[in-house]
Amino acid sequence: MLHNPPPKVIHIRFGNLRIKPFYKVITNLWDKVLDVNSNYKLVNVFADRIEGIE
């Protein structure tokens, strides 16, 4: 455990959504989320933006 880097985290912060709207938003954003995730340790995903935090 001491020799491995900590896991990367994707924090989805949409609030309360039904399944269909959630699926629509996450489907549209997922490729961008993966791109941001490759460069940052923490990714906050909102319905209108994506934030990467080191």
N, C-alpha and C positions, 0 to 999 in steps of 0.2 A: 504494500500500500504506500510506503514511503517513496518508492521509486517511480511510481506511475503518476502522470498528471491528473488533476481532478477532472471529473466529467464535465462536459459542456451541457448547458441548460437552455432549453427553449421554454420560455414562460408565456403562455397564451393568456392574454388579458382582454377578453371580449365582453365580459359581463355575462348576463343571462341571455342566451340565445337558444332558440329551438334548433333541432338537428339540421333541417334543410338550410336555414340561413348560415349556421355555423359551417356546414360543409361547403357552401358556396364561397364564403369568405376565405376559409383555409385553403381551398383548392386554388383560388386566384393568387394567394400569397405564398404558397409553399415553396416554389422555386426560388423566390427572393429570400425567404427565410433560410433555406439551405445555403445560399450564397453568403449571407451575412454570418451564418453559423460557422463557416469555414475560417473566418477571420477574427471572431470574438468568442469569449468564454461564456457570456450570457447574452441571450437574445430575448428581448421583450417584444411580443407581437400584439399589436393593437389592431382594431378593424381598419384604422386609417393610416397607420405607420408601423415601421419596424425599427427598433433601436438595438444597436449592438454595444455592449459594455465589456471592457477588458477586465 
